[in-house]
Amino acid sequence: MGRRAPSAIRREVRLFVPLISKSTETRAEGYVFREWGEALRRSEAIIRRRFIVPVVIDPGYDGNPAGYKQMQEGLRTFQFGFAPEGRPDASLRTALTEEIRAMRRKEEA
């Protein structure tokens, strides 16, 4: 998305999936944090549907996001998905499939 990201997040993105990993923990600053913040601001205006689905991609993730200190606090309020090494587990696949189907139903209505 690059430099267009904040604008796209405000207007075009329908499902925001921030990837959380040890790699993001090594950064003191970065564009990714600006994107996360923009998505959090937009999510405040969205009701009755999921907009943010944070996904942890580290294989050793134990289900507790507290170990990720660089992540904005607001992201911690969402239900996390798990995709070790980028491969979504069954629960995440189901959740994303349901969200995409719901979006398509709204488009067709």
Residue, then its C-alpha position, 0 to 999 in steps of 0.5 A: m500500500g505504501r504512502r497511500a495507506p492512510s488514505a486507503i485505510r480511511r476510505e477503501v479498506r474493508l477488512f484490515v489484517p495487521l500482521i504481528s511478529k517478532s520482526t515488528e518488535t525490533r522496530a522503534e518506529g515505522y510506517v506500519f505503526r502509522e497504518w495500525g493507528e489509522a485503522l484503529r481510528r477508523s474502527e471507532a466509527i464502524i459498528r456491527r462488523r469486524f474491521i480489524v483482525p490482528v494476526v500473529i505469524d510467529p510459529g511459537y505464539d502461545g495465544n497471549p499477545a502481551g509479549y508484543k510490546q510494540m503493538q498499539e494498545g487498541l489492537r489488543t482489544f480485538q480477537f487475534g488470529f494465528a497464521p504460523e509462518g503465514r499459514p492461517d490456522a483453521s480458526l482464522r480461515t473460518a473467521l476470514t471466510e465468514e467476514i468476506r462472505a458477509m461483505r459480499r452479501k452486503e455488496e449484492a444486497 
